[in-house]
Amino acid sequence: MRHRFVAIPRSDLLETREADVIITRRKYISAILAIAVASASYGLLKTTALRVAASPNPNARTEISRLAEEMQWKPGMTIADIGAGDGSYSFAADKIVGPSGHIYATEIDAAKLAALRDEVAKRKLANVTIVESAADDTKLPTDCCDAIFLRRVYHHITAPEAFDRNLLRSLKFGARLAIIEFPPDNSLPPVEGVPANRGGHGIPKKIMVDELTAAGFHVEKTIDQWSGNDYCVIFVKPSQ
């Protein structure tokens, strides 16, 4: 059986090749554009995230003013902000204690520590000390503080028993500790390394109170409606 070969006109063959080239080019250009759009979107998201991370909390001054009233802060006092983050609350506290007072801003994250040091230098705050803390220790001097506060930080502590003892050690006798927290929220990602009794991202008030009273603190007051879903418990280190 003979095979019949059909001759394709040269002009038709050229047109077919040109069409293939055009289609290939279009696919290539589309791929390049997709990569460019994805890169631009990533850059925009990254820039936005950095701006959000670097921007100060606009509610810090209002919340610190309320906390200062509840804890009876005065000019000249020494206050510690545990887990200071971007420093918004530390700098707001500094406005209250004034140049005669002192602020300790502690952090465990290296990047946040570097940013805090840069901001303190930029603001020329001689009375603000940045402290690199540890998972089980505030790293603050003994009996150094008239007040300590932790805002949405306590539920991240992985070694609460040891850390609570160090909180007690860092306070003067009769000084106050404030814990601002929120109940467990299962819609948030879990916190790695914390005790299993937290029940989700956050901490039940009773568990937090039980841990700190076991360390030697006394509850002075509880404010259930602090802000949003947050609660605030103020403790006292008993007098000697």
Contacts in CASP RR format, 6 or more apart in sequence:
PFRMAT RR
TARGET T0000
AUTHOR 0000-0000-0000
METHOD contacts of the structure
MODEL  1
MRHRFVAIPRSDLLETREADVIITRRKYISAILAIAVASASYGLLKTTAL
RVAASPNPNARTEISRLAEEMQWKPGMTIADIGAGDGSYSFAADKIVGPS
GHIYATEIDAAKLAALRDEVAKRKLANVTIVESAADDTKLPTDCCDAIFL
RRVYHHITAPEAFDRNLLRSLKFGARLAIIEFPPDNSLPPVEGVPANRGG
HGIPKKIMVDELTAAGFHVEKTIDQWSGNDYCVIFVKPSQ
53 86 0 8 1.000
54 86 0 8 1.000
54 115 0 8 1.000
55 86 0 8 1.000
56 86 0 8 1.000
56 87 0 8 1.000
56 88 0 8 1.000
56 91 0 8 1.000
57 86 0 8 1.000
57 88 0 8 1.000
57 89 0 8 1.000
59 227 0 8 1.000
60 88 0 8 1.000
60 89 0 8 1.000
60 91 0 8 1.000
60 92 0 8 1.000
61 92 0 8 1.000
61 95 0 8 1.000
63 89 0 8 1.000
63 92 0 8 1.000
63 151 0 8 1.000
63 227 0 8 1.000
64 89 0 8 1.000
64 92 0 8 1.000
64 93 0 8 1.000
64 96 0 8 1.000
65 92 0 8 1.000
65 96 0 8 1.000
67 73 0 8 1.000
67 149 0 8 1.000
67 178 0 8 1.000
67 180 0 8 1.000
67 232 0 8 1.000
68 93 0 8 1.000
68 96 0 8 1.000
70 178 0 8 1.000
70 221 0 8 1.000
70 223 0 8 1.000
70 232 0 8 1.000
70 234 0 8 1.000
71 147 0 8 1.000
71 149 0 8 1.000
71 176 0 8 1.000
71 178 0 8 1.000
71 234 0 8 1.000
72 176 0 8 1.000
73 79 0 8 1.000
73 93 0 8 1.000
73 96 0 8 1.000
73 97 0 8 1.000
73 146 0 8 1.000
73 147 0 8 1.000
74 97 0 8 1.000
75 96 0 8 1.000
75 97 0 8 1.000
75 98 0 8 1.000
75 100 0 8 1.000
75 101 0 8 1.000
76 97 0 8 1.000
76 98 0 8 1.000
76 100 0 8 1.000
76 101 0 8 1.000
76 102 0 8 1.000
77 97 0 8 1.000
77 101 0 8 1.000
77 102 0 8 1.000
77 146 0 8 1.000
77 147 0 8 1.000
78 97 0 8 1.000
78 101 0 8 1.000
78 102 0 8 1.000
78 103 0 8 1.000
78 104 0 8 1.000
78 144 0 8 1.000
78 145 0 8 1.000
78 146 0 8 1.000
78 147 0 8 1.000
79 93 0 8 1.000
79 97 0 8 1.000
79 102 0 8 1.000
79 103 0 8 1.000
79 104 0 8 1.000
79 145 0 8 1.000
79 146 0 8 1.000
79 147 0 8 1.000
79 148 0 8 1.000
79 149 0 8 1.000
80 103 0 8 1.000
80 104 0 8 1.000
80 105 0 8 1.000
80 106 0 8 1.000
80 138 0 8 1.000
80 140 0 8 1.000
80 144 0 8 1.000
80 145 0 8 1.000
80 147 0 8 1.000
80 148 0 8 1.000
80 149 0 8 1.000
80 170 0 8 1.000
81 87 0 8 1.000
81 89 0 8 1.000
81 90 0 8 1.000
81 93 0 8 1.000
81 103 0 8 1.000
81 104 0 8 1.000
81 105 0 8 1.000
81 106 0 8 1.000
81 149 0 8 1.000
81 151 0 8 1.000
82 106 0 8 1.000
82 133 0 8 1.000
82 138 0 8 1.000
82 148 0 8 1.000
82 149 0 8 1.000
82 150 0 8 1.000
82 153 0 8 1.000
82 167 0 8 1.000
83 105 0 8 1.000
83 106 0 8 1.000
83 107 0 8 1.000
83 108 0 8 1.000
83 133 0 8 1.000
83 150 0 8 1.000
83 153 0 8 1.000
84 90 0 8 1.000
84 105 0 8 1.000
84 106 0 8 1.000
84 107 0 8 1.000
84 112 0 8 1.000
84 116 0 8 1.000
84 130 0 8 1.000
85 107 0 8 1.000
85 109 0 8 1.000
85 112 0 8 1.000
85 116 0 8 1.000
86 112 0 8 1.000
86 115 0 8 1.000
86 116 0 8 1.000
86 119 0 8 1.000
87 105 0 8 1.000
87 116 0 8 1.000
87 119 0 8 1.000
89 149 0 8 1.000
89 151 0 8 1.000
90 103 0 8 1.000
90 105 0 8 1.000
90 116 0 8 1.000
90 128 0 8 1.000
91 119 0 8 1.000
91 123 0 8 1.000
91 125 0 8 1.000
91 128 0 8 1.000
93 103 0 8 1.000
94 103 0 8 1.000
94 125 0 8 1.000
94 127 0 8 1.000
94 128 0 8 1.000
97 103 0 8 1.000
97 127 0 8 1.000
98 127 0 8 1.000
99 126 0 8 1.000
99 127 0 8 1.000
100 127 0 8 1.000
101 127 0 8 1.000
102 127 0 8 1.000
102 128 0 8 1.000
102 129 0 8 1.000
103 125 0 8 1.000
103 127 0 8 1.000
103 128 0 8 1.000
103 129 0 8 1.000
104 129 0 8 1.000
104 131 0 8 1.000
104 140 0 8 1.000
104 144 0 8 1.000
104 145 0 8 1.000
105 116 0 8 1.000
105 120 0 8 1.000
105 128 0 8 1.000
105 129 0 8 1.000
105 130 0 8 1.000
105 131 0 8 1.000
106 130 0 8 1.000
106 131 0 8 1.000
106 132 0 8 1.000
106 133 0 8 1.000
106 138 0 8 1.000
106 139 0 8 1.000
106 140 0 8 1.000
107 113 0 8 1.000
107 116 0 8 1.000
107 130 0 8 1.000
107 131 0 8 1.000
107 132 0 8 1.000
107 133 0 8 1.000
108 132 0 8 1.000
108 133 0 8 1.000
108 134 0 8 1.000
108 135 0 8 1.000
113 130 0 8 1.000
113 132 0 8 1.000
116 130 0 8 1.000
117 130 0 8 1.000
120 128 0 8 1.000
120 130 0 8 1.000
131 138 0 8 1.000
131 139 0 8 1.000
131 140 0 8 1.000
132 139 0 8 1.000
133 139 0 8 1.000
133 140 0 8 1.000
135 157 0 8 1.000
135 158 0 8 1.000
135 159 0 8 1.000
135 163 0 8 1.000
136 158 0 8 1.000
136 159 0 8 1.000
136 162 0 8 1.000
136 163 0 8 1.000
136 166 0 8 1.000
137 162 0 8 1.000
137 163 0 8 1.000
137 166 0 8 1.000
138 148 0 8 1.000
138 163 0 8 1.000
138 166 0 8 1.000
138 167 0 8 1.000
138 169 0 8 1.000
138 170 0 8 1.000
140 166 0 8 1.000
140 170 0 8 1.000
141 170 0 8 1.000
142 169 0 8 1.000
142 170 0 8 1.000
143 169 0 8 1.000
143 170 0 8 1.000
143 171 0 8 1.000
143 172 0 8 1.000
143 173 0 8 1.000
144 170 0 8 1.000
144 172 0 8 1.000
145 170 0 8 1.000
145 171 0 8 1.000
145 172 0 8 1.000
145 175 0 8 1.000
146 171 0 8 1.000
146 172 0 8 1.000
146 175 0 8 1.000
146 176 0 8 1.000
147 171 0 8 1.000
147 175 0 8 1.000
147 176 0 8 1.000
147 177 0 8 1.000
147 178 0 8 1.000
148 167 0 8 1.000
148 170 0 8 1.000
148 171 0 8 1.000
148 175 0 8 1.000
148 176 0 8 1.000
148 177 0 8 1.000
148 178 0 8 1.000
149 177 0 8 1.000
149 178 0 8 1.000
149 179 0 8 1.000
149 180 0 8 1.000
150 177 0 8 1.000
150 178 0 8 1.000
150 179 0 8 1.000
150 180 0 8 1.000
151 180 0 8 1.000
152 180 0 8 1.000
152 181 0 8 1.000
152 182 0 8 1.000
152 230 0 8 1.000
154 160 0 8 1.000
154 179 0 8 1.000
154 181 0 8 1.000
154 203 0 8 1.000
154 208 0 8 1.000
155 181 0 8 1.000
155 182 0 8 1.000
155 191 0 8 1.000
155 194 0 8 1.000
155 198 0 8 1.000
155 201 0 8 1.000
155 202 0 8 1.000
155 203 0 8 1.000
156 191 0 8 1.000
156 194 0 8 1.000
157 163 0 8 1.000
157 194 0 8 1.000
158 193 0 8 1.000
158 194 0 8 1.000
160 195 0 8 1.000
160 211 0 8 1.000
161 211 0 8 1.000
161 214 0 8 1.000
161 215 0 8 1.000
164 211 0 8 1.000
164 212 0 8 1.000
164 214 0 8 1.000
164 215 0 8 1.000
164 217 0 8 1.000
165 215 0 8 1.000
167 177 0 8 1.000
167 212 0 8 1.000
167 215 0 8 1.000
167 217 0 8 1.000
168 215 0 8 1.000
168 216 0 8 1.000
168 217 0 8 1.000
168 237 0 8 1.000
171 177 0 8 1.000
171 237 0 8 1.000
172 237 0 8 1.000
173 237 0 8 1.000
173 238 0 8 1.000
173 239 0 8 1.000
173 240 0 8 1.000
174 236 0 8 1.000
174 237 0 8 1.000
174 238 0 8 1.000
174 239 0 8 1.000
175 236 0 8 1.000
175 237 0 8 1.000
176 220 0 8 1.000
176 234 0 8 1.000
176 235 0 8 1.000
176 236 0 8 1.000
176 237 0 8 1.000
177 212 0 8 1.000
177 217 0 8 1.000
177 234 0 8 1.000
177 235 0 8 1.000
177 236 0 8 1.000
177 237 0 8 1.000
178 232 0 8 1.000
178 233 0 8 1.000
178 234 0 8 1.000
178 235 0 8 1.000
179 208 0 8 1.000
179 212 0 8 1.000
179 232 0 8 1.000
179 233 0 8 1.000
179 235 0 8 1.000
180 226 0 8 1.000
180 227 0 8 1.000
180 230 0 8 1.000
180 231 0 8 1.000
180 232 0 8 1.000
181 202 0 8 1.000
181 203 0 8 1.000
181 205 0 8 1.000
181 208 0 8 1.000
181 230 0 8 1.000
181 231 0 8 1.000
181 232 0 8 1.000
181 233 0 8 1.000
182 202 0 8 1.000
182 203 0 8 1.000
182 229 0 8 1.000
182 230 0 8 1.000
182 231 0 8 1.000
183 202 0 8 1.000
183 203 0 8 1.000
183 204 0 8 1.000
183 205 0 8 1.000
183 229 0 8 1.000
183 231 0 8 1.000
184 198 0 8 1.000
184 199 0 8 1.000
184 200 0 8 1.000
184 201 0 8 1.000
184 202 0 8 1.000
184 203 0 8 1.000
184 204 0 8 1.000
185 200 0 8 1.000
185 201 0 8 1.000
185 202 0 8 1.000
185 229 0 8 1.000
186 199 0 8 1.000
186 200 0 8 1.000
186 201 0 8 1.000
188 200 0 8 1.000
188 201 0 8 1.000
188 202 0 8 1.000
189 201 0 8 1.000
190 200 0 8 1.000
190 201 0 8 1.000
191 198 0 8 1.000
191 200 0 8 1.000
191 201 0 8 1.000
191 202 0 8 1.000
197 207 0 8 1.000
198 204 0 8 1.000
198 207 0 8 1.000
205 222 0 8 1.000
205 231 0 8 1.000
205 233 0 8 1.000
208 233 0 8 1.000
209 219 0 8 1.000
209 233 0 8 1.000
212 233 0 8 1.000
212 235 0 8 1.000
213 219 0 8 1.000
213 235 0 8 1.000
216 237 0 8 1.000
216 238 0 8 1.000
217 235 0 8 1.000
217 236 0 8 1.000
217 237 0 8 1.000
218 235 0 8 1.000
218 236 0 8 1.000
218 237 0 8 1.000
218 238 0 8 1.000
219 233 0 8 1.000
219 234 0 8 1.000
219 235 0 8 1.000
219 236 0 8 1.000
220 234 0 8 1.000
220 235 0 8 1.000
220 236 0 8 1.000
221 233 0 8 1.000
221 234 0 8 1.000
222 231 0 8 1.000
222 232 0 8 1.000
222 233 0 8 1.000
222 234 0 8 1.000
223 231 0 8 1.000
223 232 0 8 1.000
223 233 0 8 1.000
223 234 0 8 1.000
224 231 0 8 1.000
225 231 0 8 1.000
226 232 0 8 1.000
END
